[in-house]
Amino acid sequence: MKLSSTNTLLISTVTVVLNSLGTVAVDPQGWYAANPGLSKIGLVDQSINQITDVYGRIRFFHGTNVVMKSAPWYRSSNFDPPNSFGLQDVQNLQALGVNVVRLGHHWAGAEPVRGQYNQTFLDIMKSQTQLAEAHGIYILVDVHQDVLAGQFCGHGVPNWFVQSNWVPSYKKFPVPQKIIPFATDSNGMPSASDCGSLDWSVSYLTAAVCNAFGRLYNNYDNLGDSFASYWKKLAQQYVTTNNILGYNLLNEPWVGDSYANPSLLVPGVADHVNLEGLWNKAATQIRTVDNNTLIFFEGTTYDILSGFNNVPLGDGSRSVQSYHYYKPPQVGTIEDTFKNRIQDNQRLKTASVLTEHTMWMGDSTQMTNIQFAVDKADQYMMSWMGWAYENLYNSTQQPYPELAAFYSRAYPSAIAGTPTSFHFNSTDKSFALVYKVKKAITAPTEIVLPTYTYPQGYNVAVTPANSLVQFVKDSGTLSLFTADTTADGQTVSVTITKQ
């Protein structure tokens, strides 16, 4: 059967024809009328280590990262990538088939004075979240940091967090990356030119940065409690918001004070010794106001396998492991990382999502590696979010066609059953999905078919024939309802080809 992504007449025609054959009694239009908008995310199905929604469907996500790393810590609504996140931005992402954005919520913007929250900042972030929801995009609420603080040429925590007397003068930033500490202004901030002379990623090895992370983990001056209180505030903001995928506790946490305890540098050790406690502290505060939203927790970025003894608060059904892949610090292929995270999922009885990976223009080797990454994500049924949104655009504010093609892949955003496999062929734009239906799930399987990739529509083939009722939800989404005559547990396959 041929379907055009813009031909709305076929929506009712498909349903009428199949009903006339006596094979179905479902009412797609009625279902969507009764269940408008985005479906809230539910629990992790621990039997298959996948995220579900409130209808019991297995959910998959393809997306990007939107983070503003300097004051005012949020993006403008006026279209100007890399500085915006407004109407045109979300429209562009929706057209590419993106269904999730990891949106940075800097603690620095939320609590500039200790104990006093900037509600204006929080409301702006929520308004951007609601704008995304109106365009079919979920938000992963992310507390972002890189090298923790402005005093270390980084960003993330408020200025009040770091005190100048924490380390003696001979250990001040950026010792030992540089022998002589940087001069600072009256607020303890080094100059932009001095910061520009550093490789920011190696700054994690400086004595001052390690010391500061150690104080966060050890709850010095109740800093860990303050971090947890910020998460409670965020949970209060979003507890009733439909399009929240989860709460990402902290971006790329460092191991802690490895000068005091060098064993923290051993992969996996810091996860248990330092991170577990802080994640439990934050999760405890979140659960006082929001008992259901998934909590995304990260280990140290270069971990090979997770060192956690357990997930936050021991509940894998409400926790998801967030992880990144870059090379370096990873040494193996992304396929190795997928396999390792699947081992983590099975041991910890949770799910995982690749929340950052390379998605920017590069040489032919890099572009081949990105293609390999998104193809392998299909193979291992992993959700992913590229780094980062601003990299999508060239100097004329148009998407690079090569990067747009990586984002605009066909994929199942929701499966009303247990997935066996899915794959998008980037050469001919065909897509194949195989799954076992669950009759108890009355919500449809939804396949994202971006208009960028299928401008003239697509052909649909279902096996067994008439096992699914096809319905064009919108210009970029095909819905498949289980027919009444289809047996529970029946294996069905769906093939999409480009017109």
The 8 nearest C-alpha neighbors of each residue, nearest first, counted from 0:
[[1, 459, 458, 460, 2, 461, 457, 13],
 [2, 0, 458, 459, 457, 3, 456, 498],
 [3, 1, 457, 458, 456, 4, 0, 459],
 [2, 4, 456, 6, 5, 457, 455, 1],
 [3, 5, 474, 456, 6, 2, 475, 471],
 [6, 4, 3, 474, 7, 456, 473, 455],
 [7, 5, 3, 8, 4, 9, 2, 10],
 [6, 8, 9, 10, 5, 471, 11, 4],
 [9, 7, 10, 6, 11, 12, 13, 5],
 [10, 8, 12, 7, 11, 13, 6, 2],
 [11, 9, 7, 8, 470, 471, 12, 13],
 [10, 12, 14, 9, 13, 8, 15, 7],
 [13, 11, 9, 15, 14, 10, 16, 8],
 [14, 12, 16, 15, 11, 9, 10, 17],
 [13, 15, 11, 17, 12, 16, 18, 468],
 [14, 16, 18, 12, 17, 13, 11, 19],
 [17, 15, 19, 13, 18, 14, 12, 20],
 [16, 18, 20, 19, 14, 15, 22, 13],
 [17, 19, 21, 15, 20, 16, 23, 14],
 [18, 20, 16, 21, 17, 15, 22, 14],
 [21, 19, 17, 18, 22, 16, 23, 15],
 [20, 22, 18, 19, 23, 17, 24, 484],
 [21, 23, 20, 484, 18, 17, 482, 483],
 [24, 22, 482, 483, 18, 25, 21, 17],
 [23, 25, 483, 18, 26, 22, 482, 21],
 [26, 24, 23, 27, 482, 480, 483, 468],
 [25, 27, 29, 28, 30, 24, 14, 31],
 [28, 26, 30, 29, 25, 31, 470, 480],
 [29, 27, 31, 30, 26, 32, 470, 11],
 [28, 30, 32, 26, 27, 31, 33, 34],
 [29, 31, 27, 33, 32, 28, 34, 26],
 [32, 30, 34, 33, 28, 35, 29, 27],
 [31, 33, 29, 30, 34, 35, 28, 27],
 [32, 34, 30, 31, 29, 35, 28, 36],
 [35, 33, 31, 32, 30, 36, 38, 37],
 [36, 34, 31, 32, 33, 37, 38, 30],
 [37, 35, 38, 34, 135, 133, 132, 31],
 [36, 38, 242, 39, 135, 241, 35, 132],
 [37, 39, 40, 36, 52, 241, 53, 242],
 [40, 38, 241, 52, 53, 242, 41, 37],
 [39, 41, 52, 53, 244, 51, 38, 42],
 [42, 40, 52, 53, 51, 39, 43, 50],
 [43, 41, 316, 51, 317, 50, 44, 52],
 [42, 44, 50, 316, 49, 45, 51, 317],
 [45, 43, 49, 46, 48, 47, 50, 42],
 [44, 46, 48, 47, 348, 43, 349, 316],
 [45, 47, 44, 48, 348, 49, 43, 345],
 [46, 48, 45, 49, 44, 350, 417, 345],
 [49, 47, 350, 45, 349, 44, 46, 344],
 [48, 50, 350, 44, 43, 47, 57, 51],
 [51, 49, 43, 58, 57, 44, 42, 350],
 [52, 50, 57, 56, 41, 58, 55, 42],
 [53, 51, 40, 41, 55, 54, 56, 39],
 [52, 54, 41, 55, 40, 39, 51, 38],
 [55, 53, 52, 56, 440, 442, 441, 51],
 [54, 56, 52, 53, 51, 440, 57, 415],
 [55, 57, 415, 414, 51, 52, 54, 413],
 [58, 56, 51, 414, 413, 50, 49, 55],
 [59, 57, 413, 51, 412, 50, 56, 414],
 [60, 58, 412, 382, 413, 411, 57, 61],
 [59, 61, 382, 98, 99, 412, 383, 62],
 [62, 60, 383, 97, 384, 98, 382, 99],
 [63, 61, 384, 99, 97, 100, 98, 385],
 [62, 64, 384, 385, 100, 387, 388, 386],
 [63, 65, 101, 387, 100, 386, 388, 102],
 [66, 64, 102, 388, 101, 103, 387, 100],
 [67, 65, 103, 102, 68, 64, 73, 143],
 [68, 66, 72, 73, 69, 74, 103, 65],
 [67, 69, 72, 66, 154, 70, 155, 105],
 [70, 68, 72, 67, 71, 154, 73, 155],
 [71, 69, 72, 68, 108, 73, 67, 107],
 [70, 72, 73, 69, 108, 67, 74, 120],
 [73, 71, 70, 67, 69, 108, 68, 105],
 [74, 72, 67, 71, 75, 124, 70, 66],
 [75, 73, 83, 84, 82, 67, 76, 72],
 [74, 76, 83, 77, 84, 82, 73, 85],
 [75, 77, 85, 84, 83, 78, 74, 86],
 [78, 76, 75, 83, 79, 85, 84, 86],
 [79, 77, 83, 87, 76, 80, 85, 88],
 [78, 80, 83, 82, 81, 77, 396, 75],
 [81, 79, 82, 83, 389, 78, 396, 392],
 [80, 82, 389, 83, 79, 388, 390, 392],
 [83, 81, 80, 74, 79, 75, 84, 67],
 [84, 82, 75, 74, 79, 80, 78, 76],
 [85, 83, 76, 74, 88, 75, 78, 89],
 [84, 86, 76, 88, 87, 83, 77, 89],
 [85, 87, 88, 89, 90, 76, 84, 130],
 [86, 88, 90, 89, 85, 91, 78, 84],
 [89, 87, 91, 85, 86, 90, 84, 92],
 [88, 90, 92, 91, 86, 87, 93, 131],
 [89, 91, 87, 93, 88, 92, 86, 94],
 [92, 90, 88, 94, 89, 93, 87, 95],
 [93, 91, 89, 95, 97, 94, 90, 88],
 [92, 94, 90, 96, 95, 97, 91, 89],
 [95, 93, 91, 92, 96, 449, 450, 90],
 [96, 94, 407, 92, 93, 449, 97, 451],
 [95, 97, 449, 93, 407, 94, 447, 98],
 [96, 98, 62, 92, 93, 61, 95, 99],
 [99, 97, 136, 137, 62, 61, 60, 96],
 [100, 98, 137, 62, 136, 138, 97, 60],
 [101, 99, 138, 63, 62, 64, 102, 139],
 [100, 102, 139, 64, 138, 65, 140, 141],
 [101, 103, 65, 140, 141, 100, 66, 139],
 [102, 104, 66, 141, 143, 142, 105, 65],
 [105, 103, 142, 141, 143, 106, 102, 140],
 [106, 104, 107, 108, 142, 155, 143, 103],
 [105, 107, 109, 156, 108, 155, 110, 157],
 [108, 106, 157, 156, 105, 109, 111, 155],
 [109, 107, 106, 105, 72, 110, 111, 120],
 [108, 110, 117, 106, 116, 107, 120, 111],
 [109, 111, 116, 112, 115, 107, 117, 108],
 [112, 110, 157, 107, 108, 109, 113, 158],
 [113, 111, 115, 110, 114, 159, 116, 157],
 [112, 114, 115, 110, 111, 159, 116, 157],
 [113, 115, 112, 116, 110, 225, 111, 228],
 [116, 114, 112, 113, 110, 117, 111, 109],
 [117, 115, 110, 109, 118, 114, 111, 112],
 [116, 118, 109, 119, 120, 110, 121, 115],
 [119, 117, 121, 120, 116, 122, 109, 123],
 [118, 120, 122, 117, 121, 123, 109, 124],
 [121, 119, 123, 118, 122, 117, 109, 124],
 [120, 122, 118, 124, 119, 123, 125, 109],
 [121, 123, 125, 119, 124, 120, 118, 126],
 [124, 122, 126, 120, 125, 121, 119, 127],
 [125, 123, 127, 121, 122, 126, 128, 120],
 [124, 126, 128, 122, 127, 123, 129, 121],
 [125, 127, 129, 123, 128, 124, 122, 130],
 [128, 126, 130, 124, 125, 129, 131, 123],
 [127, 129, 125, 131, 126, 130, 124, 132],
 [128, 130, 132, 126, 131, 127, 125, 133],
 [131, 129, 127, 133, 132, 128, 126, 134],
 [130, 132, 136, 128, 134, 129, 133, 89],
 [133, 131, 129, 136, 135, 134, 130, 242],
 [134, 132, 130, 131, 135, 129, 136, 36],
 [135, 133, 131, 132, 136, 93, 89, 130],
 [134, 136, 132, 133, 98, 37, 131, 137],
 [137, 135, 98, 131, 99, 132, 134, 138],
 [136, 138, 99, 242, 243, 98, 244, 132],
 [139, 137, 243, 100, 99, 244, 101, 140],
 [138, 140, 101, 244, 245, 141, 246, 243],
 [141, 139, 246, 102, 247, 138, 101, 245],
 [142, 140, 247, 103, 104, 102, 143, 139],
 [143, 141, 104, 249, 105, 103, 248, 250],
 [142, 144, 250, 103, 105, 141, 155, 249],
 [143, 145, 155, 147, 154, 250, 146, 142],
 [144, 146, 147, 153, 154, 155, 143, 251],
 [147, 145, 153, 203, 148, 144, 154, 151],
 [146, 148, 155, 145, 154, 144, 153, 156],
 [149, 147, 154, 153, 150, 151, 156, 155],
 [148, 150, 153, 152, 154, 151, 188, 158],
 [149, 151, 188, 148, 152, 187, 189, 153],
 [150, 152, 149, 153, 148, 172, 146, 208],
 [153, 151, 149, 194, 150, 148, 189, 154],
 [154, 152, 146, 148, 149, 151, 145, 147],
 [155, 153, 148, 149, 147, 144, 145, 156],
 [154, 156, 144, 147, 105, 148, 107, 143],
 [155, 157, 107, 106, 148, 147, 154, 160],
 [158, 156, 107, 159, 160, 111, 106, 110],
 [157, 159, 160, 161, 156, 149, 148, 107],
 [160, 158, 157, 161, 113, 112, 162, 111],
 [159, 161, 158, 157, 156, 162, 222, 148],
 [162, 160, 159, 158, 163, 211, 150, 148],
 [163, 161, 164, 165, 160, 159, 187, 158],
 [162, 164, 165, 161, 187, 166, 171, 150],
 [165, 163, 166, 162, 167, 168, 161, 171],
 [166, 164, 163, 162, 167, 210, 207, 211],
 [165, 167, 164, 170, 171, 207, 168, 163],
 [168, 166, 170, 169, 171, 164, 165, 163],
 [167, 169, 171, 170, 166, 180, 164, 172],
 [168, 170, 167, 171, 174, 180, 179, 166],
 [171, 169, 168, 174, 167, 206, 166, 207],
 [170, 172, 168, 180, 207, 169, 174, 173],
 [173, 171, 174, 180, 207, 151, 181, 170],
 [172, 174, 176, 177, 180, 205, 175, 171],
 [175, 173, 176, 177, 172, 178, 170, 205],
 [174, 176, 177, 178, 205, 173, 206, 170],
 [177, 175, 174, 173, 205, 178, 202, 204],
 [178, 176, 175, 174, 173, 179, 180, 172],
 [177, 179, 174, 175, 180, 176, 173, 169],
 [178, 180, 177, 181, 174, 173, 169, 175],
 [181, 179, 172, 171, 173, 174, 178, 182],
 [182, 180, 189, 183, 172, 179, 173, 193],
 [181, 183, 189, 180, 184, 190, 188, 187],
 [184, 182, 189, 188, 187, 181, 185, 190],
 [183, 185, 187, 186, 188, 189, 182, 190],
 [184, 186, 187, 183, 188, 189, 182, 163],
 [187, 185, 184, 188, 183, 158, 150, 189],
 [186, 188, 183, 184, 185, 150, 189, 163],
 [187, 189, 150, 183, 184, 186, 149, 190],
 [190, 188, 183, 182, 181, 150, 184, 193],
 [189, 191, 193, 192, 194, 188, 183, 182],
 [192, 190, 194, 193, 195, 189, 152, 196],
 [191, 193, 195, 190, 194, 196, 189, 197],
 [194, 192, 196, 190, 195, 191, 189, 181],
 [195, 193, 191, 196, 192, 152, 197, 190],
 [194, 196, 192, 193, 197, 191, 198, 199],
 [195, 197, 193, 194, 192, 198, 191, 199],
 [198, 196, 195, 194, 199, 193, 202, 201],
 [197, 199, 200, 201, 202, 196, 195, 194],
 [198, 200, 202, 201, 197, 146, 152, 153],
 [199, 201, 202, 198, 203, 146, 145, 204],
 [200, 202, 203, 199, 198, 204, 176, 205],
 [201, 203, 199, 204, 200, 205, 198, 146],
 [204, 202, 201, 205, 208, 146, 200, 209],
 [205, 203, 202, 201, 206, 209, 208, 176],
 [206, 204, 202, 208, 203, 207, 174, 173],
 [205, 207, 209, 208, 170, 210, 174, 204],
 [206, 208, 210, 209, 172, 205, 171, 211],
 [209, 207, 211, 210, 205, 206, 203, 212],
 [208, 210, 256, 255, 206, 212, 211, 207],
 [209, 211, 256, 213, 207, 208, 212, 206],
 [212, 210, 214, 208, 213, 209, 207, 215],
 [213, 211, 255, 215, 209, 214, 210, 208],
 [212, 214, 255, 256, 210, 216, 211, 215],
 [213, 215, 219, 217, 211, 212, 216, 218],
 [216, 214, 212, 223, 218, 213, 222, 217],
 [215, 217, 213, 214, 218, 273, 277, 223],
 [216, 218, 214, 219, 215, 213, 223, 273],
 [219, 217, 223, 221, 222, 215, 216, 214],
 [220, 218, 214, 221, 217, 222, 215, 223],
 [219, 221, 222, 218, 214, 223, 224, 215],
 [222, 220, 218, 224, 219, 223, 225, 215],
 [223, 221, 225, 218, 224, 220, 215, 219],
 [222, 224, 218, 226, 215, 225, 221, 216],
 [223, 225, 227, 221, 222, 226, 228, 218],
 [226, 224, 228, 222, 227, 223, 229, 221],
 [227, 225, 223, 229, 224, 228, 222, 230],
 [226, 228, 281, 224, 230, 225, 229, 284],
 [229, 227, 225, 231, 230, 226, 224, 232],
 [230, 228, 232, 226, 231, 227, 225, 233],
 [229, 231, 233, 227, 232, 228, 234, 285],
 [230, 232, 285, 228, 234, 284, 229, 233],
 [231, 233, 229, 235, 230, 234, 228, 236],
 [234, 232, 230, 236, 235, 231, 229, 237],
 [233, 235, 231, 237, 236, 232, 238, 285],
 [236, 234, 232, 233, 237, 238, 231, 288],
 [237, 235, 233, 234, 238, 232, 125, 121],
 [236, 238, 240, 234, 239, 235, 233, 243],
 [237, 239, 234, 235, 289, 240, 236, 288],
 [238, 240, 237, 241, 236, 235, 289, 243],
 [241, 239, 237, 238, 242, 243, 129, 236],
 [242, 240, 39, 243, 239, 37, 38, 132],
 [243, 241, 137, 132, 240, 138, 244, 39],
 [242, 244, 138, 245, 137, 241, 139, 240],
 [245, 243, 139, 138, 137, 40, 242, 293],
 [244, 246, 293, 139, 243, 294, 292, 140],
 [245, 247, 294, 140, 295, 248, 139, 141],
 [248, 246, 295, 141, 140, 249, 296, 294],
 [247, 249, 296, 246, 142, 295, 141, 250],
 [250, 248, 142, 143, 247, 252, 251, 141],
 [249, 251, 143, 144, 252, 142, 248, 141],
 [252, 250, 300, 299, 253, 249, 297, 144],
 [253, 251, 299, 250, 249, 254, 298, 297],
 [252, 254, 255, 299, 251, 212, 203, 209],
 [255, 253, 269, 263, 299, 252, 264, 256],
 [256, 254, 213, 212, 209, 253, 257, 210],
 [257, 255, 209, 213, 210, 258, 259, 260],
 [256, 258, 261, 260, 259, 263, 255, 209],
 [259, 257, 256, 260, 261, 206, 209, 210],
 [258, 260, 257, 256, 261, 210, 255, 209],
 [259, 261, 257, 262, 258, 263, 256, 264],
 [262, 260, 257, 263, 258, 264, 259, 256],
 [263, 261, 264, 260, 265, 257, 268, 269],
 [264, 262, 269, 261, 265, 268, 257, 254],
 [263, 265, 262, 261, 266, 257, 254, 268],
 [264, 266, 263, 262, 268, 267, 269, 261],
 [267, 265, 302, 268, 264, 303, 301, 269],
 [266, 268, 306, 270, 305, 269, 302, 265],
 [267, 269, 263, 270, 266, 265, 271, 306],
 [270, 268, 272, 263, 254, 273, 271, 267],
 [271, 269, 274, 306, 307, 267, 268, 298],
 [270, 272, 307, 275, 269, 273, 268, 306],
 [273, 271, 269, 270, 268, 274, 275, 276],
 [274, 272, 269, 271, 216, 275, 270, 276],
 [273, 275, 270, 277, 276, 271, 278, 269],
 [274, 276, 278, 271, 277, 273, 270, 279],
 [275, 277, 279, 274, 278, 273, 280, 216],
 [278, 276, 280, 274, 279, 275, 216, 281],
 [277, 279, 281, 275, 280, 276, 311, 282],
 [280, 278, 282, 311, 276, 277, 281, 312],
 [279, 281, 277, 283, 278, 282, 227, 276],
 [282, 280, 227, 278, 284, 283, 279, 277],
 [283, 281, 285, 279, 284, 280, 278, 286],
 [284, 282, 280, 286, 281, 285, 279, 287],
 [283, 285, 231, 281, 287, 282, 286, 227],
 [286, 284, 231, 282, 287, 283, 289, 288],
 [285, 287, 290, 289, 283, 288, 284, 282],
 [286, 288, 284, 285, 289, 283, 290, 231],
 [287, 289, 286, 285, 235, 290, 234, 231],
 [290, 288, 286, 238, 291, 285, 287, 234],
 [289, 291, 286, 292, 288, 287, 285, 317],
 [290, 292, 289, 293, 317, 41, 42, 286],
 [293, 291, 245, 294, 290, 289, 317, 246],
 [292, 294, 245, 317, 318, 291, 246, 295],
 [293, 295, 318, 246, 245, 319, 247, 317],
 [296, 294, 247, 319, 320, 246, 321, 318],
 [297, 295, 320, 321, 248, 247, 294, 319],
 [298, 296, 321, 320, 322, 299, 295, 251],
 [297, 299, 270, 300, 305, 302, 252, 296],
 [298, 300, 252, 302, 301, 253, 251, 254],
 [299, 301, 251, 302, 298, 323, 322, 252],
 [300, 302, 328, 299, 329, 303, 266, 298],
 [303, 301, 266, 304, 299, 300, 267, 305],
 [302, 304, 301, 266, 305, 339, 336, 267],
 [305, 303, 302, 339, 306, 267, 343, 340],
 [304, 306, 307, 267, 343, 302, 298, 303],
 [305, 307, 267, 270, 271, 268, 304, 308],
 [308, 306, 271, 309, 270, 305, 275, 310],
 [307, 309, 271, 306, 310, 347, 275, 270],
 [310, 308, 307, 313, 347, 311, 312, 275],
 [309, 311, 313, 315, 312, 314, 347, 318],
 [312, 310, 279, 313, 278, 282, 314, 309],
 [311, 313, 314, 279, 310, 282, 283, 309],
 [314, 312, 310, 311, 309, 315, 318, 279],
 [315, 313, 316, 312, 317, 310, 318, 311],
 [316, 314, 349, 318, 317, 348, 310, 313],
 [315, 317, 43, 42, 314, 318, 349, 45],
 [318, 316, 293, 315, 42, 314, 43, 294],
 [319, 317, 294, 315, 293, 316, 295, 349],
 [320, 318, 295, 350, 351, 349, 294, 321],
 [319, 321, 351, 296, 295, 297, 350, 352],
 [322, 320, 297, 352, 296, 295, 351, 354],
 [321, 323, 353, 354, 297, 320, 352, 324],
 [324, 322, 355, 353, 354, 356, 300, 325],
 [323, 325, 356, 355, 329, 333, 326, 322],
 [326, 324, 327, 329, 356, 328, 357, 323],
 [327, 325, 329, 328, 330, 324, 331, 332],
 [326, 328, 329, 325, 330, 324, 301, 331],
 [327, 329, 326, 301, 325, 330, 300, 324],
 [330, 328, 327, 326, 325, 331, 301, 324],
 [329, 331, 326, 327, 328, 332, 325, 301],
 [332, 330, 329, 335, 333, 336, 326, 334],
 [333, 331, 334, 335, 336, 330, 329, 326],
 [332, 334, 336, 335, 337, 372, 331, 324],
 [333, 335, 337, 332, 336, 338, 375, 372],
 [336, 334, 338, 332, 333, 337, 331, 339],
 [335, 337, 333, 339, 334, 338, 340, 332],
 [338, 336, 334, 340, 339, 335, 341, 333],
 [337, 339, 341, 335, 336, 340, 334, 342],
 [340, 338, 336, 342, 341, 337, 304, 335],
 [341, 339, 343, 337, 342, 338, 344, 336],
 [340, 342, 344, 338, 343, 339, 337, 345],
 [341, 343, 339, 340, 345, 344, 346, 338],
 [344, 342, 340, 346, 341, 345, 347, 305],
 [345, 343, 349, 341, 347, 348, 350, 342],
 [344, 346, 348, 342, 343, 347, 341, 349],
 [347, 345, 343, 344, 348, 342, 349, 341],
 [346, 348, 344, 349, 345, 343, 309, 310],
 [349, 347, 345, 344, 315, 45, 346, 48],
 [348, 350, 315, 344, 48, 347, 45, 319],
 [351, 349, 48, 319, 49, 344, 320, 43],
 [350, 352, 320, 319, 321, 344, 353, 349],
 [351, 353, 321, 382, 354, 383, 320, 381],
 [352, 354, 383, 322, 323, 355, 321, 382],
 [353, 355, 384, 383, 352, 323, 322, 321],
 [356, 354, 323, 385, 384, 386, 353, 324],
 [355, 357, 324, 385, 386, 323, 325, 358],
 [356, 358, 386, 385, 359, 325, 369, 355],
 [359, 357, 385, 386, 356, 387, 369, 360],
 [358, 360, 390, 357, 361, 391, 402, 386],
 [359, 361, 358, 362, 366, 402, 390, 365],
 [362, 360, 365, 366, 359, 363, 364, 358],
 [361, 363, 365, 364, 366, 360, 367, 368],
 [362, 364, 366, 365, 367, 361, 368, 360],
 [365, 363, 367, 362, 366, 368, 361, 369],
 [364, 366, 368, 367, 362, 361, 363, 369],
 [365, 367, 369, 363, 368, 364, 361, 370],
 [368, 366, 370, 364, 365, 369, 363, 371],
 [367, 369, 371, 365, 366, 370, 372, 364],
 [370, 368, 372, 366, 371, 367, 365, 373],
 [369, 371, 367, 368, 372, 373, 374, 366],
 [370, 372, 368, 374, 369, 373, 375, 367],
 [373, 371, 369, 375, 370, 374, 368, 376],
 [372, 374, 376, 370, 375, 371, 369, 377],
 [375, 373, 371, 377, 376, 372, 370, 378],
 [376, 374, 378, 377, 372, 373, 371, 379],
 [375, 377, 381, 373, 379, 374, 378, 380],
 [378, 376, 380, 375, 374, 379, 422, 421],
 [377, 379, 375, 376, 380, 374, 422, 421],
 [378, 380, 376, 377, 381, 375, 337, 338],
 [381, 379, 377, 378, 376, 382, 420, 421],
 [382, 380, 376, 379, 377, 352, 383, 353],
 [381, 383, 60, 352, 59, 61, 353, 380],
 [384, 382, 353, 61, 354, 352, 60, 62],
 [385, 383, 62, 63, 354, 355, 61, 353],
 [386, 384, 63, 356, 358, 355, 387, 357],
 [387, 385, 358, 355, 64, 356, 357, 63],
 [386, 388, 64, 385, 390, 63, 389, 358],
 [387, 389, 390, 391, 63, 64, 65, 386],
 [390, 388, 81, 391, 80, 387, 392, 82],
 [391, 389, 359, 388, 392, 387, 358, 360],
 [390, 392, 398, 389, 388, 399, 402, 359],
 [393, 391, 398, 397, 396, 390, 399, 389],
 [392, 394, 396, 395, 397, 399, 398, 391],
 [393, 395, 396, 392, 397, 398, 80, 399],
 [394, 396, 393, 397, 392, 398, 399, 80],
 [397, 395, 392, 393, 394, 398, 80, 79],
 [396, 398, 392, 395, 393, 399, 394, 391],
 [399, 397, 392, 391, 400, 393, 403, 396],
 [398, 400, 402, 401, 392, 393, 391, 403],
 [401, 399, 403, 402, 398, 404, 397, 405],
 [400, 402, 404, 399, 403, 405, 360, 366],
 [403, 401, 405, 404, 399, 400, 391, 406],
 [402, 404, 400, 406, 405, 401, 407, 399],
 [403, 405, 407, 402, 401, 406, 400, 408],
 [406, 404, 402, 403, 407, 408, 401, 370],
 [405, 407, 403, 404, 408, 95, 402, 97],
 [408, 406, 95, 404, 96, 405, 449, 403],
 [407, 409, 406, 410, 405, 423, 404, 449],
 [408, 410, 448, 447, 423, 430, 407, 449],
 [411, 409, 447, 446, 412, 408, 423, 448],
 [412, 410, 446, 413, 445, 447, 59, 414],
 [411, 413, 59, 58, 445, 446, 60, 410],
 [414, 412, 58, 445, 444, 411, 57, 56],
 [415, 413, 444, 57, 56, 416, 445, 58],
 [416, 414, 56, 444, 443, 440, 436, 437],
 [417, 415, 436, 437, 435, 414, 434, 418],
 [416, 418, 435, 434, 419, 436, 414, 415],
 [419, 417, 434, 420, 433, 416, 435, 414],
 [418, 420, 434, 433, 417, 421, 435, 432],
 [421, 419, 433, 418, 432, 422, 434, 378],
 [420, 422, 432, 431, 377, 433, 378, 423],
 [421, 423, 431, 377, 430, 424, 432, 378],
 [422, 424, 430, 429, 409, 425, 408, 428],
 [425, 423, 428, 429, 426, 427, 430, 422],
 [424, 426, 428, 427, 423, 429, 408, 404],
 [425, 427, 424, 428, 429, 423, 404, 430],
 [426, 428, 429, 425, 424, 497, 496, 423],
 [429, 427, 425, 424, 426, 497, 430, 423],
 [428, 430, 496, 424, 495, 427, 423, 497],
 [429, 431, 423, 495, 494, 422, 424, 409],
 [430, 432, 494, 422, 421, 493, 495, 423],
 [433, 431, 421, 493, 492, 420, 494, 434],
 [432, 434, 492, 420, 419, 491, 418, 421],
 [435, 433, 418, 419, 417, 490, 491, 436],
 [436, 434, 490, 488, 417, 489, 416, 491],
 [435, 437, 416, 488, 489, 487, 415, 438],
 [438, 436, 416, 439, 487, 440, 488, 415],
 [437, 439, 487, 440, 436, 441, 481, 486],
 [438, 440, 437, 441, 487, 55, 415, 436],
 [441, 439, 438, 442, 437, 415, 54, 55],
 [440, 442, 439, 443, 438, 480, 481, 54],
 [441, 443, 440, 54, 415, 480, 444, 56],
 [444, 442, 480, 479, 478, 415, 445, 441],
 [443, 445, 414, 415, 479, 413, 478, 480],
 [446, 444, 478, 413, 477, 412, 411, 443],
 [445, 447, 411, 477, 476, 410, 412, 448],
 [448, 446, 476, 409, 410, 475, 411, 449],
 [447, 449, 475, 409, 476, 446, 450, 453],
 [450, 448, 475, 96, 451, 452, 95, 407],
 [449, 451, 453, 454, 452, 475, 94, 448],
 [450, 452, 449, 453, 454, 95, 94, 407],
 [453, 451, 450, 449, 454, 407, 448, 408],
 [452, 454, 450, 456, 455, 451, 497, 449],
 [455, 453, 450, 456, 451, 452, 4, 449],
 [456, 454, 453, 498, 3, 457, 4, 497],
 [457, 455, 3, 4, 453, 498, 454, 2],
 [456, 458, 497, 498, 2, 496, 3, 1],
 [457, 459, 1, 496, 495, 2, 0, 497],
 [460, 458, 495, 0, 494, 1, 457, 461],
 [459, 461, 494, 493, 0, 495, 458, 462],
 [462, 460, 493, 464, 492, 463, 494, 459],
 [463, 461, 464, 492, 491, 493, 460, 466],
 [462, 464, 466, 461, 491, 465, 492, 467],
 [463, 465, 462, 461, 466, 467, 460, 491],
 [466, 464, 467, 463, 22, 468, 482, 461],
 [465, 467, 482, 485, 464, 463, 481, 468],
 [468, 466, 481, 482, 465, 480, 479, 469],
 [467, 469, 480, 479, 482, 481, 470, 14],
 [470, 468, 479, 478, 467, 13, 480, 471],
 [469, 471, 478, 10, 472, 477, 479, 468],
 [472, 470, 477, 10, 473, 478, 476, 469],
 [471, 473, 476, 477, 470, 478, 474, 475],
 [474, 472, 476, 475, 471, 4, 477, 5],
 [473, 475, 4, 5, 476, 450, 472, 471],
 [476, 474, 449, 448, 473, 450, 447, 4],
 [475, 477, 447, 473, 472, 448, 446, 474],
 [478, 476, 471, 446, 445, 472, 470, 447],
 [477, 479, 445, 470, 444, 443, 469, 471],
 [480, 478, 469, 444, 443, 468, 467, 470],
 [479, 481, 443, 468, 467, 482, 444, 478],
 [482, 480, 467, 468, 466, 483, 479, 485],
 [483, 481, 23, 467, 466, 485, 484, 468],
 [482, 484, 23, 485, 24, 481, 22, 25],
 [483, 485, 482, 22, 486, 23, 466, 481],
 [486, 484, 482, 466, 483, 487, 481, 489],
 [487, 485, 489, 488, 484, 438, 436, 483],
 [486, 488, 438, 437, 489, 436, 485, 435],
 [487, 489, 435, 436, 437, 486, 490, 438],
 [490, 488, 435, 486, 487, 436, 491, 485],
 [491, 489, 435, 434, 488, 436, 492, 433],
 [492, 490, 462, 434, 433, 435, 489, 463],
 [493, 491, 433, 462, 432, 461, 434, 494],
 [492, 494, 461, 432, 431, 460, 433, 462],
 [493, 495, 431, 460, 430, 459, 432, 461],
 [496, 494, 459, 430, 429, 458, 431, 457],
 [497, 495, 429, 458, 457, 498, 428, 430],
 [496, 498, 457, 453, 428, 458, 429, 456],
 [497, 457, 456, 455, 458, 496, 453, 1]]
